[in-house]
Amino acid sequence: MGGNICKNCDGDSQKEEQYFQENMNNQNNYNYSRIFPNSRATFQTTMKIPETSINNETINKSISKKNENSNESNPESDSNKLNTIIYNYKLNLLISSFRKLKKMKDEAHKIINLKKNLKEKINLIIAEGPELINVDLFPEQNYNYLGNLFQEKEDGFGIQYFPKSEAKYVGYFRNGKRIDFCLFENKSKFYTYKGLVKKNFTGKYGIYYNYEKQITYEGEWLNNRKEGIGIEIFSDGSKYQGEHKNGAKDGIGIYNWNDGSSYEGEWKLNLMDGYGIYKFKDGSMCAGFWIANELNGFGKLIFPNLKCYVGFFENNYKNGFGIIFWFKDNKAFVGYWKNNKQNGLGKFIHNKKIKYGSWKDGTKENLIDKNEFYNKLNEQKTPNNYLKLFEMDYDGIKQYIQNFDDF
């Protein structure tokens, strides 16, 4: 939630929401499920560590270095920093892949230069009067051909024209098969392809443009599908840069929306899936583990007003155990959440004064003394790492939150 924070609400999220609505021109509270409403997420309580070829020695050295700089032991720290290390490693692989893409792009342009100008080639063939092959000679392919022949097969430079689909292939052939570089247009499907060709299929590098949807893809291909590193630019100006598999966004990738928001992280079948960082146009940011476009599991949420939540999510909502911390107002809440609201036992700190109690739907139900509070925690078999966080004072919680600066 953006804007000022109510200083007299004592951690009561319902009062804070009312205060915010009255003083911030009725701006809506964040409903993060609005981003991708048609997702198929299911809740997972265990954090996902992506598979990677990074060696254990590198991971251990990185964790040891981080631990040397931290004075406090963090119950969640090692696992989360491990995931961050792995993610940074994968991001470096992505950068390396983009360099490889640039190299392939340069190679493609070299081929274009070697073949000279395609228009000159077409004009030369027309001037020499090559034989126009009748479609009856190729009934199974159902196309016309204008170009060079060898033993009644396309060989050299030529043009294939497919009347039914109004598709045209301009390029090079050897023994009847497409090779090297081509220009291809399919009017019935509103797209063009310019790039390398291998064994009749799109080659390692090419540029695809759909002039109906105004979508451009430039990158790697395999068997006429996007495969590997590529850049997609959409009609509204949004852009995806990253890995593809079987024609879909899959692997590490960066998506920039035209409204200024962005996602940087892992993808699966065109959905955000795995570790990733989503940045909103107003400066808010959430980092964590995603399943089918929704935050599920451990994550971090930062608001522009220096308010920060570290804890668990389910389907984009704060659910389970979590801590919310106000850096400006010296406030913190440690406890349980349900659908973005405090729900269950919790501890509220303001100016280092501590209150223990229970909350329901974001509203404080009652206050209880410290002994009764910890007895209730023990009765509900609270995990030891959560108990340690409940026992921390304000400075300890602040240190715990700051441990996630690189998460």
VEXVO-39958 format. One line per 2 residues: number of its first residue (from 1); their letters; for each residue x, y, z of N, C-alpha, C. Coordinates in steps of 0.02 Angstrom, whole numbers, plus 50000, padded with zeros to 5 digits. Layout:
// residues N
NUM = A = X:Y:Z:X:Y:Z:X:Y:Z | ...
//
This chain:
// residues 407
1 = MG = 50043:49941:50000:50000:50000:50000:50044:50061:50000 | 50032:50108:49954:50073:50168:49951:50049:50222:49998
3 = GN = 50087:50277:50005:50066:50334:50045:50087:50331:50117 | 50058:50376:50159:50075:50380:50229:50046:50321:50267
5 = IC = 50074:50308:50326:50050:50254:50368:50018:50284:50430 | 49962:50256:50449:49926:50279:50509:49968:50264:50571
7 = KN = 49986:50316:50609:50029:50306:50667:49991:50285:50729 | 49925:50283:50726:49886:50265:50785:49845:50202:50774
9 = CD = 49866:50162:50727:49827:50102:50710:49853:50039:50744 | 49911:50041:50776:49938:49985:50815:49939:49920:50776
11 = GD = 49958:49924:50712:49963:49862:50672:49897:49835:50648 | 49843:49873:50660:49777:49850:50639:49769:49865:50564
13 = SQ = 49773:49813:50521:49772:49824:50449:49706:49853:50425 | 49652:49840:50460:49587:49867:50439:49585:49942:50450
15 = KE = 49612:49965:50508:49615:50036:50521:49661:50071:50472 | 49718:50038:50458:49765:50068:50411:49734:50075:50342
17 = EQ = 49696:50025:50322:49663:50029:50256:49614:50087:50254 | 49576:50095:50308:49527:50150:50311:49563:50217:50309
19 = YF = 49617:50222:50347:49657:50284:50348:49684:50299:50278 | 49709:50248:50247:49739:50257:50181:49686:50280:50131
21 = QE = 49627:50249:50132:49574:50267:50085:49552:50340:50096 | 49551:50363:50157:49528:50431:50172:49579:50483:50152
23 = NM = 49645:50465:50153:49696:50515:50144:49735:50511:50079 | 49722:50461:50038:49761:50452:49977:49716:50451:49915
25 = NN = 49663:50492:49915:49620:50500:49856:49591:50435:49832 | 49573:50391:49881:49538:50329:49866:49576:50284:49818
27 = QN = 49643:50284:49822:49681:50236:49782:49667:50166:49809 | 49666:50117:49765:49651:50048:49785:49711:50015:49816
29 = NY = 49698:49973:49866:49750:49931:49894:49771:49881:49840 | 49834:49859:49843:49858:49811:49793:49821:49746:49798
31 = NY = 49796:49724:49743:49768:49656:49737:49811:49621:49684 | 49862:49587:49708:49911:49561:49661:49883:49506:49616
33 = SR = 49825:49479:49633:49796:49429:49588:49769:49461:49525 | 49764:49530:49524:49739:49564:49465:49788:49556:49407
35 = IF = 49851:49542:49422:49901:49542:49369:49887:49486:49319 | 49877:49426:49345:49864:49368:49302:49807:49328:49332
37 = PN = 49745:49347:49319:49687:49317:49353:49673:49245:49331 | 49698:49224:49274:49680:49158:49248:49734:49107:49259
39 = SR = 49768:49109:49316:49822:49062:49328:49796:48999:49361 | 49840:48948:49363:49819:48883:49388:49861:48862:49449
41 = AT = 49880:48912:49490:49928:48898:49543:49899:48854:49598 | 49942:48813:49628:49926:48776:49689:49979:48791:49740
43 = FQ = 49960:48791:49803:50006:48814:49856:50059:48761:49872 | 50121:48783:49878:50174:48739:49900:50209:48772:49959
45 = TT = 50220:48734:50011:50252:48763:50071:50327:48757:50068 | 50354:48714:50026:50426:48705:50022:50453:48749:49967
47 = MK = 50512:48778:49979:50542:48822:49930:50574:48781:49875 | 50569:48805:49814:50594:48770:49756:50665:48794:49741
49 = IP = 50711:48748:49736:50780:48764:49717:50789:48741:49645 | 50797:48787:49597:50802:48768:49527:50863:48723:49515
51 = ET = 50855:48677:49467:50911:48634:49448:50962:48676:49412 | 51026:48662:49424:51080:48700:49392:51144:48659:49394
53 = SI = 51190:48677:49351:51253:48642:49348:51306:48677:49391 | 51287:48728:49428:51336:48763:49470:51364:48714:49521
55 = NN = 51430:48719:49534:51460:48669:49579:51451:48690:49651 | 51452:48640:49695:51438:48651:49766:51491:48695:49799
57 = ET = 51553:48692:49775:51606:48732:49805:51591:48806:49797 | 51567:48825:49738:51551:48896:49726:51495:48919:49772
59 = IN = 51443:48877:49779:51386:48894:49822:51409:48902:49895 | 51449:48853:49919:51471:48855:49989:51514:48916:50003
61 = KS = 51558:48933:49955:51600:48993:49964:51558:49056:49969 | 51507:49060:49925:51464:49119:49924:51424:49125:49988
63 = IS = 51398:49069:50013:51359:49071:50076:51405:49088:50134 | 51465:49060:50135:51512:49074:50189:51529:49148:50191
65 = KK = 51540:49178:50132:51557:49249:50128:51500:49291:50155 | 51437:49273:50138:51379:49309:50163:51374:49303:50239
67 = NE = 51386:49243:50265:51379:49231:50337:51431:49269:50376 | 51491:49280:50347:51543:49317:50381:51522:49390:50393
69 = NS = 51480:49416:50347:51458:49485:50352:51396:49494:50395 | 51369:49439:50422:51308:49443:50461:51322:49424:50533
71 = NE = 51298:49465:50581:51310:49451:50651:51259:49405:50681 | 51202:49396:50649:51147:49357:50677:51133:49296:50635
73 = SN = 51115:49241:50667:51094:49182:50630:51023:49191:50606 | 51010:49172:50545:50944:49182:50515:50912:49115:50500
75 = PE = 50854:49099:50528:50823:49034:50518:50810:49017:50445 | 50795:49068:50403:50779:49055:50334:50836:49074:50287
77 = SD = 50891:49104:50315:50939:49138:50273:50974:49094:50223 | 51002:49037:50246:51043:48996:50202:51006:48971:50141
79 = SN = 50945:48947:50151:50906:48920:50095:50891:48975:50045 | 50871:49034:50069:50852:49087:50024:50912:49116:49987
81 = KL = 50968:49123:50022:51028:49149:49990:51054:49099:49939 | 51046:49034:49954:51065:48983:49906:51027:48992:49840
83 = NT = 50961:49003:49846:50920:49013:49787:50941:49077:49750 | 50959:49130:49787:50981:49192:49756:51046:49181:49718
85 = II = 51092:49143:49748:51156:49128:49715:51144:49090:49650 | 51100:49040:49653:51085:49000:49594:51053:49043:49540
87 = YN = 51007:49087:49562:50974:49131:49513:51024:49177:49479 | 51070:49208:49519:51120:49252:49489:51164:49215:49441
89 = YK = 51179:49152:49457:51219:49111:49412:51182:49101:49346 | 51116:49086:49351:51077:49075:49290:51071:49140:49250
91 = LN = 51066:49196:49284:51062:49260:49250:51126:49274:49211 | 51183:49256:49240:51247:49264:49204:51248:49220:49142
93 = LL = 51218:49160:49147:51213:49117:49088:51171:49150:49034 | 51118:49184:49055:51075:49219:49007:51113:49274:48971
95 = IS = 51152:49313:49009:51192:49366:48978:51240:49337:48927 | 51271:49280:48946:51317:49246:48900:51280:49224:48837
97 = SF = 51218:49200:48845:51179:49177:48787:51162:49235:48741 | 51149:49294:48770:51134:49352:48728:51195:49372:48686
99 = RK = 51255:49364:48716:51315:49377:48677:51321:49327:48619 | 51301:49265:48633:51302:49214:48580:51252:49232:48525
101 = LK = 51194:49259:48545:51144:49280:48496:51171:49334:48451 | 51207:49383:48480:51236:49437:48440:51286:49408:48389
103 = KM = 51324:49359:48411:51373:49328:48366:51337:49294:48308 | 51283:49258:48323:51245:49225:48270:51215:49276:48222
105 = KD = 51192:49332:48250:51164:49386:48209:51216:49412:48160 | 51277:49421:48184:51331:49444:48141:51345:49393:48086
107 = EA = 51343:49328:48104:51354:49276:48054:51300:49276:48001 | 51238:49288:48022:51183:49290:47973:51192:49348:47924
109 = HK = 51214:49405:47949:51225:49462:47905:51284:49449:47857 | 51333:49410:47879:51388:49392:47834:51361:49351:47775
111 = II = 51315:49305:47790:51285:49265:47737:51247:49309:47688 | 51210:49358:47715:51174:49405:47672:51223:49440:47625
113 = NL = 51279:49463:47652:51328:49498:47612:51359:49452:47559 | 51371:49390:47578:51400:49343:47530:51352:49330:47472
115 = KK = 51288:49327:47486:51239:49315:47434:51221:49378:47395 | 51251:49434:47417:51237:49500:47388:51164:49520:47397
117 = NL = 51139:49557:47349:51072:49584:47356:51021:49537:47324 | 50969:49517:47364:50919:49470:47339:50881:49497:47279
119 = KE = 50867:49561:47279:50831:49590:47222:50871:49584:47158 | 50936:49594:47163:50980:49588:47105:50978:49517:47078
121 = KI = 50978:49468:47124:50975:49398:47104:50910:49383:47067 | 50854:49408:47096:50789:49396:47064:50787:49427:46994
123 = NL = 50811:49488:46988:50811:49521:46923:50856:49485:46873 | 50912:49459:46897:50958:49423:46854:50925:49359:46827
125 = II = 50890:49322:46871:50858:49260:46850:50802:49275:46799 | 50763:49327:46813:50710:49345:46767:50739:49366:46699
127 = AE = 50795:49403:46700:50826:49426:46638:50853:49367:46598 | 50878:49316:46631:50905:49258:46596:50850:49212:46571
129 = GP = 50788:49223:46593:50732:49184:46568:50732:49111:46590 | 50737:49096:46655:50737:49027:46677:50669:48994:46665
131 = EL = 50669:48930:46664:50608:48893:46652:50560:48900:46712 | 50497:48915:46700:50446:48918:46752:50415:48849:46758
133 = IN = 50428:48815:46811:50405:48746:46819:50330:48746:46831 | 50293:48706:46793:50221:48701:46802:50206:48661:46865
135 = VD = 50151:48678:46900:50133:48645:46961:50120:48570:46951 | 50102:48551:46889:50089:48480:46876:50152:48437:46884
137 = LF = 50210:48468:46878:50271:48429:46886:50287:48415:46959 | 50256:48454:47005:50265:48443:47076:50197:48439:47111
139 = PE = 50155:48391:47093:50087:48389:47120:50085:48379:47196 | 50135:48343:47224:50133:48331:47296:50150:48394:47336
141 = QN = 50193:48438:47309:50209:48500:47344:50159:48555:47331 | 50127:48553:47273:50076:48603:47256:50104:48674:47257
143 = YN = 50159:48685:47221:50187:48752:47217:50217:48763:47148 | 50227:48826:47130:50264:48845:47070:50335:48862:47090
145 = YL = 50380:48855:47043:50451:48871:47056:50479:48911:46998 | 50515:48963:47015:50551:49004:46967:50623:49008:46989
147 = GN = 50669:48978:46950:50738:48981:46972:50782:48929:46939 | 50839:48918:46968:50888:48871:46941:50869:48799:46957
149 = LF = 50885:48754:46908:50870:48683:46916:50932:48641:46901 | 50934:48583:46932:50985:48534:46916:50953:48465:46923
151 = QE = 50951:48428:46869:50919:48362:46867:50847:48366:46893 | 50811:48416:46867:50741:48428:46882:50727:48440:46957
153 = KE = 50776:48465:46993:50768:48484:47063:50793:48556:47072 | 50762:48591:47119:50784:48658:47134:50857:48656:47157
155 = DG = 50898:48699:47127:50969:48699:47145:50998:48768:47128 | 51020:48804:47180:51043:48873:47171:50989:48920:47196
157 = FG = 50989:48980:47167:50940:49030:47189:50873:49019:47154 | 50817:49028:47193:50752:49019:47163:50696:49044:47207
159 = IQ = 50635:49042:47178:50575:49065:47213:50522:49010:47210 | 50496:48992:47267:50439:48946:47271:50377:48987:47287
161 = YF = 50323:48973:47252:50260:49008:47264:50204:48957:47275 | 50168:48965:47332:50114:48919:47350:50047:48956:47342
163 = PK = 50010:48942:47289:49949:48981:47274:49896:48977:47329 | 49886:48920:47360:49832:48913:47408:49842:48958:47469
165 = SE = 49903:48959:47495:49917:48998:47555:49946:49067:47539 | 49957:49080:47474:49989:49142:47453:50056:49152:47488
167 = AK = 50092:49097:47494:50158:49099:47526:50212:49100:47473 | 50266:49134:47488:50321:49140:47441:50387:49131:47479
169 = YV = 50428:49087:47451:50495:49074:47479:50547:49097:47429 | 50590:49143:47450:50644:49169:47408:50710:49151:47441
171 = GY = 50750:49109:47408:50811:49090:47440:50852:49041:47399 | 50890:48999:47434:50938:48956:47401:50921:48883:47413
173 = FR = 50940:48841:47363:50923:48770:47365:50984:48729:47347 | 50983:48667:47370:51031:48618:47348:50997:48550:47345
175 = NG = 50998:48522:47286:50967:48456:47276:50894:48455:47298 | 50858:48510:47285:50787:48514:47300:50770:48535:47371
177 = KR = 50820:48549:47414:50808:48568:47483:50831:48639:47496 | 50796:48673:47540:50813:48742:47558:50875:48743:47601
179 = ID = 50919:48791:47587:50981:48797:47626:50998:48870:47637 | 51047:48882:47680:51079:48947:47691:51031:49000:47717
181 = FC = 51007:49045:47674:50971:49104:47696:50909:49114:47653 | 50856:49141:47683:50794:49149:47643:50754:49209:47666
183 = LF = 50708:49228:47623:50652:49272:47640:50588:49232:47628 | 50545:49229:47678:50484:49189:47671:50424:49231:47694
185 = EN = 50371:49231:47654:50311:49267:47672:50250:49222:47663 | 50207:49222:47714:50144:49185:47711:50087:49235:47721
187 = KS = 50055:49253:47666:50004:49305:47670:49941:49281:47706 | 49925:49217:47700:49865:49191:47733:49872:49190:47809
189 = KF = 49935:49186:47833:49947:49186:47906:49981:49250:47929 | 49989:49298:47883:50011:49367:47900:50080:49370:47931
191 = YT = 50128:49331:47907:50194:49337:47937:50249:49331:47884 | 50308:49356:47903:50368:49349:47862:50424:49321:47906
193 = YK = 50470:49287:47874:50530:49261:47908:50590:49277:47865 | 50641:49304:47896:50704:49319:47863:50759:49290:47907
195 = GL = 50797:49242:47878:50849:49214:47919:50882:49153:47889 | 50915:49115:47932:50951:49056:47911:50904:48998:47900
197 = VK = 50924:48952:47857:50885:48892:47842:50930:48832:47848 | 50903:48778:47878:50941:48716:47884:50894:48657:47873
199 = KN = 50909:48616:47824:50869:48556:47809:50795:48572:47802 | 50781:48623:47762:50712:48643:47747:50676:48680:47804
201 = FT = 50706:48681:47863:50675:48715:47920:50709:48781:47934 | 50676:48823:47975:50709:48885:47997:50774:48867:48032
203 = GK = 50825:48907:48021:50891:48891:48046:50903:48917:48116 | 50967:48921:48133:50986:48939:48202:50966:49010:48221
205 = YG = 50964:49054:48171:50947:49124:48186:50900:49152:48133 | 50850:49191:48155:50804:49221:48108:50760:49273:48139
207 = IY = 50729:49314:48096:50684:49367:48118:50613:49352:48092 | 50566:49347:48137:50496:49333:48121:50455:49395:48135
209 = YN = 50409:49411:48088:50366:49469:48099:50295:49452:48079 | 50248:49459:48126:50177:49449:48112:50146:49518:48102
211 = YE = 50130:49535:48041:50107:49603:48027:50033:49614:48043 | 49997:49560:48061:49928:49569:48085:49929:49586:48160
213 = KQ = 49967:49547:48198:49971:49558:48271:50027:49606:48290 | 50069:49623:48241:50126:49668:48252:50172:49642:48308
215 = IT = 50192:49580:48299:50238:49548:48346:50302:49530:48308 | 50359:49547:48337:50424:49531:48307:50462:49485:48354
217 = YE = 50492:49433:48325:50537:49390:48363:50603:49385:48326 | 50656:49397:48361:50723:49391:48332:50765:49347:48378
219 = GE = 50789:49291:48351:50828:49247:48393:50838:49178:48364 | 50846:49130:48408:50863:49062:48389:50800:49022:48372
221 = WL = 50809:48972:48327:50754:48930:48304:50777:48857:48301 | 50729:48813:48303:50742:48742:48290:50678:48711:48263
223 = NN = 50682:48682:48203:50624:48649:48173:50562:48694:48171 | 50573:48756:48148:50519:48805:48139:50487:48828:48205
225 = RK = 50521:48818:48261:50496:48842:48325:50550:48885:48359 | 50528:48933:48399:50575:48972:48438:50609:48924:48488
227 = EG = 50675:48924:48488:50712:48878:48531:50779:48909:48550 | 50787:48926:48613:50849:48959:48635:50837:49032:48652
229 = IG = 50887:49073:48641:50883:49143:48661:50850:49185:48606 | 50805:49229:48628:50773:49273:48579:50742:49334:48611
231 = IE = 50723:49381:48569:50691:49443:48591:50624:49450:48555 | 50570:49458:48593:50504:49469:48565:50481:49539:48582
233 = IF = 50456:49575:48532:50428:49641:48542:50355:49639:48520 | 50309:49661:48565:50238:49656:48552:50209:49723:48530
235 = SD = 50147:49721:48506:50117:49780:48475:50111:49839:48522 | 50103:49825:48588:50096:49880:48636:50163:49906:48662
237 = GS = 50218:49879:48635:50284:49901:48656:50315:49858:48710 | 50278:49810:48738:50306:49764:48787:50359:49721:48754
239 = KY = 50407:49698:48794:50463:49660:48766:50483:49602:48812 | 50498:49545:48782:50525:49488:48819:50594:49472:48790
241 = QG = 50643:49464:48835:50710:49445:48815:50730:49384:48857 | 50743:49328:48824:50762:49271:48864:50758:49205:48826
243 = EH = 50751:49152:48865:50754:49085:48837:50686:49061:48815 | 50687:49016:48764:50626:48985:48737:50637:48910:48730
245 = KN = 50581:48875:48734:50583:48802:48724:50518:48782:48690 | 50523:48746:48634:50464:48724:48596:50416:48782:48581
247 = GA = 50444:48839:48565:50403:48896:48546:50377:48939:48602 | 50389:48920:48665:50362:48957:48723:50419:48988:48764
249 = KD = 50401:49040:48802:50449:49068:48849:50462:49016:48903 | 50525:48995:48909:50542:48940:48955:50615:48945:48973
251 = GI = 50629:48952:49038:50698:48962:49061:50703:49029:49096 | 50761:49062:49089:50772:49128:49118:50752:49182:49068
253 = GI = 50714:49232:49091:50694:49285:49046:50674:49349:49081 | 50675:49403:49044:50656:49469:49070:50598:49496:49028
255 = YN = 50543:49514:49060:50485:49541:49025:50473:49612:49049 | 50471:49659:49003:50457:49729:49018:50390:49748:48988
257 = WN = 50341:49764:49030:50275:49786:49006:50278:49860:48987 | 50231:49881:48946:50231:49950:48921:50212:50000:48975
259 = DG = 50185:49977:49033:50167:50024:49086:50224:50036:49135 | 50283:50006:49122:50341:50017:49164:50354:49960:49214
261 = SS = 50309:49913:49220:50320:49856:49265:50363:49804:49229 | 50394:49759:49268:50439:49709:49237:50443:49647:49281
263 = YE = 50462:49593:49249:50476:49530:49285:50543:49503:49259 | 50585:49483:49306:50650:49455:49289:50659:49390:49327
265 = GE = 50661:49335:49291:50667:49271:49327:50653:49212:49283 | 50627:49159:49314:50616:49096:49279:50546:49092:49250
267 = WK = 50541:49056:49192:50478:49047:49156:50469:48973:49140 | 50406:48955:49131:50389:48887:49108:50324:48891:49069
269 = LN = 50326:48869:49006:50267:48868:48963:50232:48936:48961 | 50271:48989:48951:50246:49058:48945:50221:49088:49011
271 = LM = 50232:49054:49067:50210:49079:49132:50270:49091:49178 | 50264:49140:49222:50315:49151:49273:50313:49091:49320
273 = DG = 50369:49056:49325:50370:48993:49364:50441:48980:49388 | 50451:48980:49454:50517:48975:49483:50534:49039:49520
275 = YG = 50598:49052:49530:50617:49113:49566:50615:49173:49519 | 50588:49229:49543:50586:49289:49502:50571:49351:49541
277 = IY = 50584:49408:49511:50573:49474:49541:50525:49513:49497 | 50469:49534:49526:50420:49574:49490:50422:49645:49517
279 = KF = 50431:49694:49472:50433:49764:49492:50373:49801:49463 | 50337:49837:49507:50277:49873:49485:50297:49944:49465
281 = KD = 50254:49976:49426:50270:50042:49399:50274:50095:49454 | 50242:50083:49512:50244:50132:49566:50305:50124:49612
283 = GS = 50349:50075:49596:50408:50064:49637:50403:50005:49684 | 50343:49976:49692:50336:49916:49733:50373:49858:49699
285 = MC = 50393:49809:49739:50431:49753:49713:50415:49691:49752 | 50406:49634:49718:50399:49571:49754:50448:49521:49724
287 = AG = 50482:49485:49767:50530:49434:49746:50514:49370:49782 | 50517:49315:49746:50502:49252:49778:50493:49196:49728
289 = FW = 50454:49147:49747:50445:49087:49707:50374:49086:49678 | 50372:49077:49612:50310:49083:49575:50288:49015:49547
291 = IA = 50223:49005:49546:50194:48947:49513:50138:48973:49468 | 50146:48963:49402:50095:48983:49354:50072:49055:49364
293 = NE = 50121:49101:49366:50108:49174:49369:50087:49199:49438 | 50089:49158:49490:50069:49181:49556:50123:49165:49608
295 = LN = 50131:49211:49656:50178:49199:49711:50152:49143:49755 | 50192:49092:49764:50174:49036:49808:50236:49013:49844
297 = GF = 50234:49013:49910:50292:48995:49950:50324:49057:49980 | 50389:49054:49991:50424:49108:50025:50437:49166:49978
299 = GK = 50430:49228:50004:50442:49286:49962:50450:49350:50002 | 50463:49403:49965:50473:49469:49996:50434:49520:49956
301 = LI = 50401:49567:49991:50361:49619:49959:50382:49686:49989 | 50402:49733:49946:50425:49799:49968:50381:49852:49937
303 = FP = 50358:49899:49979:50315:49954:49956:50357:50018:49951 | 50334:50068:49912:50373:50130:49904:50383:50168:49970
305 = NL = 50339:50157:50019:50344:50195:50082:50389:50160:50133 | 50435:50117:50109:50482:50081:50152:50447:50033:50200
307 = KC = 50392:50006:50177:50357:49953:50214:50375:49888:50180 | 50393:49837:50220:50419:49775:50191:50387:49715:50225
309 = YV = 50367:49666:50184:50342:49603:50210:50388:49547:50188 | 50407:49504:50235:50447:49444:50221:50411:49385:50251
311 = GF = 50392:49337:50209:50356:49280:50235:50328:49237:50179 | 50272:49205:50193:50244:49157:50146:50183:49185:50109
313 = FE = 50175:49160:50047:50120:49181:50004:50083:49119:49979 | 50020:49130:49963:49980:49079:49929:49936:49114:49877
315 = NN = 49947:49098:49813:49908:49128:49759:49910:49204:49761 | 49969:49231:49770:49982:49304:49771:49962:49339:49836
317 = YK = 49932:49304:49884:49912:49334:49947:49959:49313:50003 | 49969:49359:50051:50006:49341:50111:49967:49289:50149
319 = NG = 49996:49230:50157:49963:49175:50191:50014:49134:50230 | 49998:49120:50293:50045:49083:50335:50085:49131:50378
321 = FG = 50146:49110:50396:50188:49150:50440:50223:49205:50401 | 50226:49266:50431:50261:49320:50398:50273:49379:50444
323 = II = 50319:49422:50423:50337:49482:50461:50327:49543:50417 | 50295:49594:50444:50290:49657:50408:50325:49710:50450
325 = FW = 50365:49752:50416:50409:49799:50451:50402:49868:50419 | 50392:49919:50461:50389:49988:50439:50454:50023:50458
327 = FK = 50498:50036:50410:50564:50065:50426:50557:50136:50452 | 50509:50174:50426:50503:50244:50445:50471:50253:50514
329 = DN = 50425:50209:50531:50383:50219:50590:50402:50176:50650 | 50459:50140:50645:50482:50098:50701:50429:50048:50723
331 = KA = 50396:50016:50674:50343:49969:50690:50358:49902:50657 | 50333:49849:50688:50341:49782:50659:50285:49737:50684
333 = FV = 50265:49690:50641:50217:49639:50661:50245:49572:50642 | 50245:49525:50690:50268:49457:50679:50209:49411:50694
335 = GY = 50188:49370:50646:50132:49326:50660:50104:49293:50598 | 50041:49275:50603:50010:49235:50550:49962:49277:50509
337 = WK = 49954:49255:50445:49915:49293:50396:49867:49246:50358 | 49813:49277:50334:49767:49240:50291:49737:49290:50241
339 = NN = 49746:49277:50178:49719:49320:50125:49737:49393:50135 | 49802:49405:50147:49830:49472:50152:49814:49508:50218
341 = KQ = 49783:49475:50265:49766:49507:50329:49793:49465:50387 | 49811:49502:50442:49834:49466:50501:49778:49421:50526
343 = NG = 49796:49359:50541:49745:49311:50562:49778:49258:50606 | 49765:49261:50671:49796:49215:50718:49840:49252:50767
345 = LG = 49884:49215:50800:49928:49245:50850:49979:49291:50818 | 49994:49346:50854:50042:49393:50827:50072:49437:50880
347 = KF = 50129:49466:50863:50164:49512:50909:50175:49578:50872 | 50153:49633:50903:50159:49699:50872:50207:49742:50912
349 = IH = 50254:49774:50877:50304:49817:50910:50298:49887:50881 | 50295:49937:50925:50295:50007:50904:50337:50047:50953
351 = NK = 50390:50079:50926:50437:50115:50968:50464:50070:51024 | 50477:50008:51006:50506:49957:51049:50459:49934:51105
353 = KI = 50396:49957:51104:50346:49932:51150:50312:49873:51118 | 50304:49819:51156:50280:49756:51128:50210:49740:51153
355 = KY = 50166:49719:51107:50099:49696:51124:50089:49626:51094 | 50062:49580:51135:50047:49513:51112:49971:49505:51107
357 = GS = 49949:49468:51057:49877:49459:51051:49858:49413:50994 | 49794:49415:50978:49768:49376:50921:49730:49423:50875
359 = WK = 49735:49409:50810:49703:49450:50758:49655:49407:50717 | 49604:49439:50689:49559:49406:50644:49539:49454:50589
361 = DG = 49550:49432:50527:49534:49473:50468:49565:49542:50471 | 49627:49545:50497:49663:49608:50500:49648:49652:50560
363 = TK = 49602:49630:50603:49582:49669:50662:49606:49634:50725 | 49633:49674:50771:49657:49646:50835:49597:49627:50878
365 = EN = 49592:49562:50895:49536:49538:50936:49546:49552:51009 | 49603:49532:51036:49616:49543:51107:49691:49541:51121
367 = LI = 49710:49571:51177:49780:49569:51199:49787:49516:51254 | 49845:49483:51254:49859:49433:51306:49929:49446:51332
369 = DK = 49944:49419:51393:50011:49431:51420:50061:49384:51386 | 50124:49398:51397:50178:49364:51363:50177:49289:51376
371 = NE = 50169:49268:51439:50170:49197:51456:50113:49159:51421 | 50053:49188:51423:49996:49155:51391:50008:49150:51315
373 = FY = 50039:49203:51287:50053:49204:51215:50098:49146:51195 | 50153:49137:51233:50199:49083:51215:50171:49014:51231
375 = NK = 50127:49010:51281:50093:48946:51294:50049:48927:51235 | 50015:48977:51206:49973:48963:51148:50014:48942:51088
377 = LN = 50073:48975:51080:50117:48955:51025:50140:48883:51032 | 50155:48864:51093:50177:48795:51105:50120:48746:51094
379 = EQ = 50059:48766:51114:50001:48722:51105:49988:48707:51031 | 49999:48757:50989:49988:48745:50917:50051:48721:50881
381 = KT = 50100:48699:50921:50161:48669:50895:50196:48713:50843 | 50209:48774:50863:50243:48822:50820:50315:48799:50807
383 = PN = 50338:48798:50744:50406:48777:50729:50458:48819:50766 | 50515:48788:50781:50567:48822:50820:50593:48885:50785
385 = NY = 50600:48883:50719:50626:48943:50685:50577:49001:50690 | 50512:48987:50692:50463:49040:50702:50466:49067:50774
387 = LK = 50475:49021:50822:50481:49042:50892:50539:49091:50902 | 50595:49076:50868:50653:49120:50873:50637:49191:50848
389 = LF = 50598:49194:50795:50578:49259:50767:50530:49295:50814 | 50484:49258:50845:50438:49288:50894:50478:49317:50953
391 = EM = 50533:49285:50970:50572:49306:51029:50617:49366:51014 | 50627:49383:50951:50671:49439:50934:50641:49506:50954
393 = DY = 50685:49553:50974:50663:49621:50987:50661:49660:50921 | 50647:49724:50925:50640:49765:50865:50704:49765:50823
395 = DG = 50762:49774:50856:50825:49777:50819:50840:49710:50786 | 50824:49655:50821:50835:49589:50792:50793:49577:50730
397 = IK = 50729:49599:50733:50685:49591:50675:50709:49634:50617 | 50732:49694:50632:50758:49738:50580:50818:49706:50546
399 = QY = 50863:49676:50585:50921:49641:50557:50900:49582:50514 | 50849:49547:50537:50823:49490:50499:50796:49512:50431
401 = IQ = 50757:49566:50431:50730:49592:50369:50786:49614:50321 | 50836:49648:50349:50891:49673:50307:50933:49616:50278
403 = NF = 50930:49558:50308:50967:49500:50280:50940:49480:50211 | 50879:49503:50195:50848:49485:50132:50856:49540:50079
405 = DD = 50903:49587:50090:50912:49641:50042:50931:49614:49973 | 50968:49558:49971:50991:49532:49907:50947:49474:49883
407 = F = 50890:49465:49914:50845:49410:49894:50803:49429:49834
//
